[in-house]
Amino acid sequence: MKNLIEIARIVTKKKVRKIEIFDDNALKQKNSKFNEFYEGLQQQKFKNDRDAATLLYGTSPTDDKYRQLKSRFRRRLLNTLFFLDVNQPSTSNYERAYFSSNKDWTLIKILLANDAVLTATSMAKQVLTTALKYRFADLIVNCSRILRQQAAEREEEKDFEQYDQHLRHFQKVLESEFEAEALFQRIHLHYRSQPVLSTEAPAEVVAHCEELVRLSEMHESPVIYYQMYLAWAYRFEMQADYHSMLEVCERAEQYVEQHPLFYQESKLAAFQLKKMMAYLHLRDFTHGKANAEKALTAFPKGSDVWFTFLEYYFLLAMHTQNYINALAIYYRATEHSKFRKLPAEIRQKWDTFNIYLNYLVEALHDEQPVLSAQRKKAFRINRLLNDPVLFPRNQRIFTALVLLGQILFLLKKKSFTQATERIDRLKGYTTQPLKKEDHPRLFQFIRLLQQLAKAEFQPAQLSGAEKYLQRLHDMPFLYRGDTKDLEILPYEHLWDMLLQQLR
C-alpha cells in the first residue's frame, strides 16, 4: 500500500489530462488528421514532407498547421512505443524480458526523480532479479548502484556487500561488452569499405577477431558471444572463404541451441542469412535449400526476415539452374497476403525477378517444357517491351536490369534493331548514372552486348569479346542484399545462353 500511495502522490501532482497514443480505439476515428497521417505512412503515400503536407492540407511543408500536426504526431508515436505488444509469438523470452526491464528502469528513474524511493527500490529489486537471470549487464549495474546506496543508508551491511559484488563483477562484464562492440564495429567498417579481400585478412581484422575470442573466454556474456561469431563470419566472408564462414555460423547456431535462455530471433536470423549468402556464392543448392526451408519454418510467415530468406533462396535456385524451384519460390513470396505491404523497392525487385523467370520459360521451352506448365499465368511480353523503363535516380539499377530483360526477349524474337537501341541506351548508363565501381560485373556484361551488336548478333562474327568475358571471370559474383549488386542470373551463364540462342 505504501508503494501505491507514493505513486498516487506523483500522479496527482503531475498527471496530464490525456495520454495521446495510437491504439485500436484511436485508429477507428477515421476523420482524424492523425489517422490520415498514420495511414499515409503505412501505405507509403508520402516520400517527403511536401507529399504529406499537400495530401493532408493542400499546403507547403512550412505551413504552421502541418508543422504543428507533425510535431504532435511524432510525440504520439513516441508515446505509443511504451505500450508495444511484446507478447507476440515471434518475440523470445529474452527480448520480452529486456524490453520490459528497460521500461521498468525508466519508471525507476522517474520515481527517484520524484522522491518515491520506496517504490523505486522495490522495482529495482525486481528488475535486478530478471537482469541476473538473462545477464543484462547494463541493467544489473544500474540497479545494483541504486540498491547499494539504499542498503548503505539503511545500514544493511549484508545487502550492501551483495549489491557491491554484483556491481563490481558486471561492471567488468559491461566494459568488456563495450569493447566487444567497438571491435565488431571496426571489423564492420572494413567489411563495408573492402567487400572482397585477398585470401589473407588484414592484420587489424585478425587481431580484432582474436581479441573477441579472448573476451568471450573471460565472460559468459551473450552480447560478446554474438559479436564474436558475427565478426568471424565477416572475416571469412571478406576472404571469400565461404566454407569457414559456414562453420562459424554453425557454431553460432549451436551456441543458440545450447543457451535457449539467450535466444533472439534477430541473432539467429543473422547467422542463417549468412549461411544462405555462403550457399549462394558456393552455388550449393542442396544445403542451401535445407537451410532455407528450416529458416522459413522458424520465422513468422510474411515477416520481413521471411521474405529476405525467400529472396536468397530464389537467387540460389536461379544461379544453380534450378528454375522450377525458382518459379515455386517466386509464387510463394508474391502470393502471400503481406507481399503488397512490402516497401516499393522490394516489390520492384520481385517484379524484376519475374521478367527473368519468364525469359527462361520462353528460352528453355523445348528443353524444359515443364517450366511452361508450372507458370500460373501468361507473361505480357509486349507490355514489357513497350515499357519506357523510368525509375528514380536511387533505383537506376532497376532501369538497367529491366532494359537488359527487354534485350533478352528482343533477341529471342530476333528483333535486332530494337535490341540494338536498348543496348545503346544501356551503354549510355555506363557513362553517367551508374558508377563502374558499384556495378563492375554489369559493366563488363554491357560491353559484351556491345560487341554482340557490332557483330550484328552473329556469334560467328564476334570478336573482341574475350577480354570482357575474362574480366567477368576475374571479378567473382558478390551479393550481400544490396540492390546495386543484384545479379538475377550469373552473367557468364546468361552470355552462354544468348550465344546458343543466336546460333
C-alpha positions in Angstrom: 0.0 0.0 0.0 2.9 2.4 0.8 4.1 2.0 -2.8 0.6 2.8 -4.2 0.4 5.9 -2.0 3.8 7.1 -3.4 2.8 6.6 -7.0 -0.7 8.2 -6.5 1.0 11.2 -5.0 3.2 11.7 -8.0 0.4 11.1 -10.5 -2.0 13.5 -8.6 0.6 16.3 -8.8 1.9 15.9 -12.3 -0.6 13.9 -14.4 -1.5 15.1 -17.9 -5.1 15.5 -18.9 -4.9 13.0 -21.7 -2.3 10.4 -22.8 -2.1 10.5 -26.6 -1.1 7.2 -28.2 -2.1 5.2 -31.3 -4.2 2.3 -30.1 -7.0 0.4 -31.8 -9.6 2.8 -30.4 -7.8 5.9 -31.6 -7.3 4.5 -35.1 -11.0 3.9 -35.5 -11.6 7.7 -35.7 -11.5 7.9 -39.5 -11.9 11.7 -39.6 -8.8 12.4 -37.7 -5.8 14.1 -39.4 -3.6 12.0 -37.1 -5.1 8.8 -38.6 -4.8 10.2 -42.1 -1.1 10.8 -41.4 -0.7 7.4 -39.9 -2.4 5.5 -42.7 -0.4 7.6 -45.3 2.8 6.5 -43.7 1.7 2.9 -43.5 0.6 2.8 -47.2 3.8 4.6 -48.3 1.8 7.5 -49.8 4.5 10.0 -48.6 8.0 10.2 -49.9 8.7 13.5 -48.1 7.2 16.4 -46.1 5.9 18.0 -49.3 3.8 15.0 -50.2 2.3 14.8 -46.7 1.5 18.5 -46.4 -0.1 18.5 -49.9 -2.3 15.5 -49.2 -3.3 16.5 -45.7 -3.8 20.2 -46.0 -3.0 21.2 -49.6 -0.2 23.4 -48.3 3.6 23.6 -48.2 5.7 21.8 -45.5 6.4 25.2 -43.9 2.7 25.8 -43.2 2.0 26.1 -39.4 -0.9 23.7 -39.5 1.3 20.9 -41.0 4.3 21.7 -38.7 2.1 21.5 -35.6 0.4 18.3 -36.8 3.8 16.7 -37.5 5.2 17.7 -34.1 2.2 16.3 -32.2 2.1 13.2 -34.4 5.7 12.5 -33.6 5.0 12.8 -29.9 2.0 10.5 -30.1 4.1 7.9 -32.0 6.9 8.1 -29.3 4.3 7.7 -26.5 3.0 4.6 -28.2 6.4 2.9 -28.0 5.9 2.5 -24.3 2.9 0.3 -25.0 4.3 -2.0 -27.7 2.9 -5.6 -27.6 5.9 -7.8 -26.8 3.9 -10.9 -26.2 3.7 -11.8 -29.9 4.6 -15.4 -30.7 7.8 -14.5 -32.5 9.2 -12.5 -29.6 11.6 -14.5 -27.5 11.6 -14.6 -23.7 15.0 -12.8 -23.7 13.6 -10.0 -25.9 10.4 -9.6 -23.8 12.5 -9.5 -20.6 14.9 -6.9 -22.0 12.1 -4.6 -23.2 10.0 -4.9 -20.0 13.1 -4.4 -17.8 14.2 -1.3 -19.6 10.7 0.1 -19.5 10.7 -0.6 -15.7 14.1 1.0 -15.5 12.7 4.2 -17.0 9.9 4.1 -14.3 12.5 3.7 -11.6 14.4 6.8 -12.7 11.1 8.8 -12.8 10.2 7.5 -9.3 13.6 8.5 -7.9 13.3 11.9 -9.5 10.1 12.4 -7.6 11.4 11.1 -4.3 9.4 7.8 -4.4 12.4 5.9 -3.1 10.4 3.0 -1.5 8.7 2.1 -4.8 11.8 2.7 -6.9 13.8 0.3 -4.6 11.1 -2.3 -4.8 11.1 -2.2 -8.6 14.9 -2.1 -8.8 15.0 -5.5 -6.9 12.5 -7.0 -9.4 14.5 -5.7 -12.4 17.8 -6.9 -10.9 16.4 -10.5 -10.5 15.4 -10.6 -14.1 18.6 -9.0 -15.3 20.7 -11.5 -13.4 18.8 -14.4 -15.0 19.4 -13.1 -18.5 22.7 -11.5 -17.8 21.7 -7.9 -18.8 25.0 -6.4 -17.6 23.8 -2.8 -18.1 20.7 -3.2 -16.0 22.5 -5.2 -13.3 25.0 -2.3 -12.9 22.2 0.4 -12.9 20.0 -1.4 -10.4 22.9 -2.5 -8.2 24.1 1.1 -7.8 20.6 2.2 -6.5 20.2 -0.8 -4.3 23.7 -0.5 -2.9 23.0 3.1 -2.0 19.7 2.3 -0.2 21.4 -0.6 1.7 24.1 1.8 2.9 21.5 4.4 4.0 19.6 1.6 5.9 22.8 0.2 7.3 22.1 -3.2 5.8 25.6 -4.4 5.5 24.9 -7.9 4.1 22.8 -6.5 1.3 25.3 -3.7 0.7 28.1 -6.3 0.1 25.8 -8.4 -2.2 24.9 -5.4 -4.4 28.5 -4.2 -4.4 29.7 -7.6 -5.6 27.1 -7.6 -8.4 28.2 -4.1 -9.3 31.9 -4.8 -9.4 31.6 -8.1 -11.4 29.1 -6.8 -14.0 30.9 -3.5 -14.4 33.8 -5.5 -15.8 31.4 -7.5 -18.0 29.8 -4.3 -19.2 33.2 -2.8 -20.1 34.1 -5.9 -22.0 30.8 -5.8 -23.9 31.6 -2.2 -24.8 35.0 -3.3 -26.0 33.5 -6.2 -28.0 31.0 -3.8 -29.7 33.8 -1.5 -30.7 35.9 -4.3 -32.1 33.0 -5.6 -34.1 32.2 -2.2 -35.4 35.8 -1.7 -36.6 35.5 -5.1 -38.4 32.2 -4.0 -39.9 33.9 -0.8 -41.2 36.4 -3.0 -43.0 33.6 -5.2 -44.3 31.7 -2.3 -45.8 34.8 -0.4 -47.3 36.6 -3.5 -48.7 33.9 -6.0 -49.8 36.4 -8.7 -51.0 39.9 -9.1 -49.9 42.7 -11.5 -50.6 42.9 -14.9 -49.0 44.6 -13.2 -46.1 42.6 -10.8 -43.9 44.2 -7.6 -42.8 46.2 -7.9 -39.6 43.9 -5.5 -37.8 40.8 -7.6 -38.6 42.6 -10.8 -37.5 43.7 -9.1 -34.2 40.2 -7.9 -33.5 38.7 -11.4 -34.0 41.3 -12.9 -31.7 40.6 -10.3 -29.1 36.9 -11.1 -29.3 37.7 -14.7 -28.6 39.7 -13.6 -25.5 36.8 -11.5 -24.2 34.4 -14.4 -24.7 36.6 -16.7 -22.6 36.7 -14.1 -19.8 32.9 -13.5 -19.5 29.8 -15.6 -20.1 28.0 -12.8 -22.0 25.6 -13.4 -24.9 26.4 -9.9 -26.1 30.1 -10.8 -26.5 29.5 -14.2 -28.0 27.1 -12.9 -30.7 29.6 -10.2 -31.6 32.4 -12.7 -31.7 30.7 -15.2 -34.0 29.4 -12.5 -36.4 32.8 -10.9 -36.6 34.5 -14.1 -37.6 31.7 -14.7 -40.2 32.5 -11.3 -41.6 36.2 -12.0 -41.6 35.8 -15.2 -43.6 33.3 -13.6 -45.9 35.8 -10.8 -46.7 38.3 -13.6 -47.6 35.6 -15.3 -49.7 36.3 -18.4 -47.6 32.7 -19.5 -47.5 33.3 -22.9 -46.1 34.9 -21.4 -43.0 32.1 -18.9 -42.8 29.6 -21.7 -42.8 31.5 -23.4 -40.0 31.4 -20.3 -37.8 27.7 -19.8 -38.4 27.0 -23.4 -37.5 28.9 -22.9 -34.2 26.9 -19.8 -33.6 23.7 -21.8 -34.1 25.0 -24.4 -31.6 25.5 -21.7 -29.1 21.9 -20.6 -29.6 20.7 -24.1 -29.1 22.8 -24.7 -26.0 21.7 -21.4 -24.4 17.9 -21.2 -25.1 17.6 -18.5 -22.4 19.6 -16.1 -24.6 17.7 -16.9 -27.8 17.0 -13.9 -30.0 15.3 -14.3 -33.3 17.3 -11.5 -34.9 20.6 -13.0 -34.0 19.6 -16.5 -35.3 18.3 -14.9 -38.5 21.6 -13.1 -39.0 23.6 -16.3 -38.9 21.2 -18.2 -41.0 21.2 -15.4 -43.6 25.0 -15.5 -43.6 24.7 -19.2 -44.4 22.3 -18.5 -47.2 24.8 -16.0 -48.5 27.6 -18.6 -48.4 25.5 -21.2 -50.1 24.6 -18.7 -52.8 28.2 -17.9 -53.6 29.2 -21.6 -53.4 26.2 -22.4 -55.6 25.3 -25.2 -53.2 21.6 -25.7 -53.8 21.2 -28.9 -51.8 22.4 -27.5 -48.5 21.0 -24.0 -49.2 17.6 -25.4 -49.8 17.7 -27.3 -46.5 18.9 -24.2 -44.6 16.2 -22.0 -46.3 13.3 -24.4 -45.5 14.5 -24.7 -41.9 14.6 -21.0 -41.5 11.3 -20.4 -43.3 9.5 -22.5 -40.7 11.4 -20.9 -37.8 10.3 -17.3 -38.6 6.8 -16.0 -38.9 5.4 -16.2 -42.5 5.1 -12.8 -44.1 7.7 -11.2 -41.8 10.5 -9.1 -43.3 13.1 -11.8 -42.5 10.9 -14.4 -44.1 10.8 -12.5 -47.4 14.6 -11.9 -47.2 15.2 -15.7 -46.9 12.9 -16.3 -49.9 15.0 -13.7 -51.9 18.3 -15.5 -51.2 16.5 -18.9 -51.8 15.2 -17.6 -55.2 18.6 -16.3 -56.3 20.3 -19.6 -55.2 17.8 -21.5 -57.4 18.4 -19.2 -60.3 22.2 -19.3 -60.0 22.2 -23.1 -59.8 19.7 -23.6 -62.8 17.0 -25.0 -60.5 14.4 -22.9 -62.4 11.4 -24.9 -61.4 12.3 -24.3 -57.8 12.8 -20.7 -58.5 9.3 -20.4 -60.0 7.8 -22.1 -57.0 9.7 -19.7 -54.6 8.6 -16.7 -56.6 4.9 -17.7 -56.2 5.5 -18.5 -52.6 6.6 -14.9 -52.0 4.4 -12.9 -54.3 1.1 -14.7 -53.4 1.5 -14.1 -49.7 -1.1 -11.7 -48.4 1.6 -9.4 -46.9 3.6 -9.1 -50.2 1.7 -5.9 -51.2 2.6 -4.2 -47.9 6.3 -4.6 -48.6 8.4 -1.5 -49.4 8.1 -0.5 -53.1 11.8 -1.3 -53.8 11.4 -4.9 -52.5 8.3 -5.4 -54.6 10.1 -4.0 -57.6 12.9 -6.5 -57.0 10.4 -9.4 -57.3 8.8 -7.8 -60.3 12.2 -7.8 -62.0 12.7 -11.4 -60.9 9.5 -12.2 -62.8 10.9 -10.8 -66.1 14.0 -13.2 -65.9 11.9 -16.1 -64.9 9.6 -15.7 -67.9 12.5 -15.3 -70.2 13.8 -18.7 -69.0 10.3 -20.2 -69.6 10.4 -18.8 -73.2 14.1 -19.6 -73.9 14.0 -23.2 -72.4 10.6 -24.1 -73.7 11.9 -27.0 -75.8 14.4 -28.3 -73.3 12.2 -27.9 -70.1 8.6 -27.8 -71.2 7.6 -28.5 -67.6 8.6 -24.8 -66.8 5.7 -23.6 -69.0 3.3 -26.0 -67.3 4.3 -24.5 -63.9 3.7 -20.9 -64.9 0.4 -19.8 -63.5 -0.4 -17.0 -65.9 0.8 -15.8 -69.2 3.5 -13.1 -69.2 2.7 -9.9 -71.1 5.8 -9.7 -73.3 4.6 -6.7 -75.3 3.8 -4.8 -72.1 7.4 -5.3 -71.0 8.8 -4.3 -74.4 6.6 -1.1 -74.5 7.6 -0.1 -71.0 9.7 3.2 -71.2 11.6 1.9 -68.1 11.9 5.0 -65.9 13.0 4.7 -62.3 14.1 7.3 -59.8 17.8 8.0 -59.6 18.3 6.0 -56.5 16.8 2.9 -58.3 18.7 3.2 -61.6 19.9 -0.4 -61.2 16.3 -1.5 -61.9 16.4 0.6 -65.1 19.5 -1.4 -66.2 18.1 -4.7 -65.2 14.7 -4.2 -66.9 16.4 -2.9 -70.1 18.5 -6.0 -70.0 15.4 -8.1 -69.7 13.9 -6.3 -72.7 17.1 -7.1 -74.7 16.8 -10.8 -73.8 13.2 -11.0 -75.1 14.0 -8.9 -78.2 16.9 -11.2 -79.1 14.7 -14.2 -78.6 12.3 -12.6 -81.1 15.2 -11.7 -83.5 14.2 -8.1 -83.2 17.8 -6.9 -83.6 17.1 -3.3 -84.4 15.2 -2.7 -81.2 17.7 -4.8 -79.3 20.5 -2.5 -80.6 18.5 0.6 -79.4 18.2 -0.9 -75.9 21.9 -1.8 -75.8 22.8 1.8 -76.9 20.7 3.0 -74.0 22.4 0.7 -71.6 25.8 2.0 -72.9 24.6 5.5 -72.0 24.0 4.3 -68.5 27.6 3.2 -68.1 28.9 6.8 -68.7 26.9 8.7 -66.1 24.0 7.3 -63.9 25.7 4.1 -62.9 29.2 4.0 -61.4 31.6 1.4 -62.7 33.0 0.7 -59.2 29.5 0.0 -57.9 28.5 -2.3 -60.8 31.7 -3.8 -62.2 30.2 -7.1 -63.5 27.2 -5.4 -65.1 29.5 -3.0 -66.9 31.5 -5.9 -68.4 28.3 -7.7 -69.5 27.1 -4.5 -71.2 30.5 -4.4 -73.0 29.8 -7.9 -74.2 26.4 -6.9 -75.5 28.0 -4.0 -77.4 30.4 -6.4 -79.1 27.5 -8.7 -80.0 25.6 -5.7 -81.6 28.8 -4.8 -83.6 28.8 -8.4 -84.9 25.1 -7.9 -85.9 24.2 -10.6 -83.4 26.1 -13.3 -85.4 28.2 -15.3 -82.9 30.5 -16.5 -85.7 31.5 -12.9 -86.5 32.0 -11.9 -82.8 35.4 -10.5 -82.0 36.9 -8.6 -79.1 34.6 -10.2 -76.5 37.2 -12.4 -74.9 38.7 -9.7 -72.7 35.4 -8.6 -71.3 34.4 -12.2 -70.6 37.8 -12.8 -68.9 37.2 -9.7 -66.7 33.8 -11.2 -65.7 35.6 -14.4 -64.6 38.2 -12.4 -62.8 35.7 -10.5 -60.6 33.6 -13.0 -58.8 29.9 -12.5 -58.2 29.2 -10.9 -54.8 25.8 -10.2 -53.3 25.0 -9.1 -49.8 21.4 -7.9 -50.2 22.4 -4.5 -51.6 20.3 -3.9 -54.7 23.2 -2.4 -56.6 24.9 -5.8 -56.7 21.8 -7.7 -57.8 22.5 -10.3 -60.5 19.4 -12.4 -61.1 21.3 -14.8 -63.5 25.1 -15.2 -63.5 26.3 -13.0 -66.4 28.6 -15.7 -67.6 25.8 -18.2 -67.9 23.5 -15.6 -69.4 26.1 -14.9 -72.1 26.4 -18.6 -73.0 22.6 -18.8 -73.2 22.5 -15.8 -75.6 25.2 -17.2 -77.9 23.5 -20.6 -78.0 20.1 -19.0 -78.8 21.6 -16.9 -81.6 23.5 -19.8 -83.3 
